[in-house]
Amino acid sequence: MVFHGDYEVDFEIYEKREGDVRSKLLGHMPGVNALDAKLRWVEAHETPHEKFDKIQALFPLEEWK
């Protein structure tokens, strides 16, 4: 038996700043891919619909090393 959690990775969740290329780290959320992690974050933190496009989930840089 394979559990869903066997394929999940912790993604870093960021909020893009208005008029700036930098982003603010909000936290971490597990997911099977970046979209899954983003959707989980938005739901868990009751993020307003107008902020949805500002939220992004990225694979942590430490995992690439």
C-alpha positions in Angstrom: 0.0 0.0 0.0 1.3 3.5 -0.9 0.3 6.4 1.2 -0.3 9.9 -0.3 2.4 11.3 2.0 5.1 9.2 0.4 5.2 11.6 -2.5 4.8 14.9 -0.7 7.6 17.5 -0.5 7.7 20.6 1.7 7.4 23.7 -0.5 8.3 27.2 0.5 5.3 29.5 0.3 5.9 33.1 -0.8 3.8 36.2 -1.4 4.9 38.4 -4.2 5.2 42.1 -3.3 3.4 44.7 -5.3 5.7 46.5 -7.7 8.8 44.6 -6.5 10.6 41.5 -7.7 11.2 40.3 -4.2 8.8 38.1 -2.3 8.0 37.5 1.4 8.4 34.0 2.8 5.2 33.0 4.5 6.1 29.5 5.6 6.1 25.9 4.3 3.4 23.6 3.1 3.7 19.9 1.9 2.3 19.0 -1.4 2.7 16.5 -4.3 3.6 19.5 -6.5 3.7 23.3 -6.3 0.1 23.9 -7.2 -1.1 21.4 -4.6 1.0 23.1 -1.9 -0.3 26.5 -2.9 -3.9 25.4 -2.9 -3.4 23.8 0.6 -1.8 27.0 1.9 -4.6 29.2 0.5 -7.3 26.9 2.1 -5.5 26.5 5.4 -4.9 30.2 5.9 -8.2 31.4 4.4 -6.4 33.6 1.9 -8.7 36.1 0.2 -9.3 35.4 -3.5 -7.6 38.7 -4.6 -4.3 37.5 -3.1 -4.4 34.1 -4.8 -2.2 35.2 -7.8 0.4 36.7 -5.4 1.0 33.4 -3.6 3.6 31.0 -5.0 5.0 27.7 -3.9 8.7 27.0 -4.7 10.8 23.9 -4.2 13.3 24.7 -1.5 16.9 25.5 -2.7 18.4 23.2 0.0 16.8 20.2 -1.7 18.7 21.0 -4.9 22.1 20.8 -3.2 
